[in-house]
C-alpha cells in the first residue's frame, strides 16, 4: 500500500510545487499533486502527497495538519484505502451487483 496523504482545504492559488516544498520538510516526497476541478481552470480544493516510507508519512501528518498554507488552514490525514490503491477502480467489476449466482 502506498504512503499517500490527503490534503484538504487548500487555497485556489496552491500548486503542486507548494505541496512538494511543504511536505519535503518532513521527509522524502515521491509525488505531490493538486486535484483539478471539472472545468480545469482552478484546483478542486484538495490534493495528495505520496511519501517514500510510512515513518515520513506519519511525521508529515503530525507536522502539517492544521498548518496554514497560502492563507488557508489545511487538513492533513492519511488517504482513504481507495485512494491508496491506484488500480482500485480498474480491478473492480462494475457489473458485480447484477450477478445472481
Rosetta blueprint (number, residue, H / E / L):
1 X L
2 X L
3 X L
4 X E
5 X E
6 X E
7 X E
8 X E
9 X L
10 X L
11 X L
12 X L
13 X L
14 X L
15 X L
16 X H
17 X H
18 X H
19 X H
20 X H
21 X H
22 X H
23 X H
24 X L
25 X L
26 X L
27 X L
28 X L
29 X E
30 X E
31 X E
32 X E
33 X E
34 X E
35 X E
36 X E
37 X L
38 X L
39 X L
40 X L
41 X L
42 X L
43 X E
44 X E
45 X E
46 X E
47 X E
48 X E
49 X E
50 X E
51 X E
52 X L
53 X L
54 X H
55 X H
56 X H
57 X H
58 X H
59 X H
60 X H
61 X H
62 X H
63 X H
64 X H
65 X L
66 X L
67 X L
68 X E
69 X E
70 X L
71 X L
72 X E
73 X E
74 X L
75 X E
76 X E
77 X E
78 X E
79 X L
80 X L
81 X H
82 X H
83 X H
84 X H
85 X L
86 X L
87 X L
88 X H
89 X H
90 X H
91 X H
92 X L
93 X L
94 X L
95 X L
96 X H
97 X H
98 X H
99 X L
100 X L
101 X L
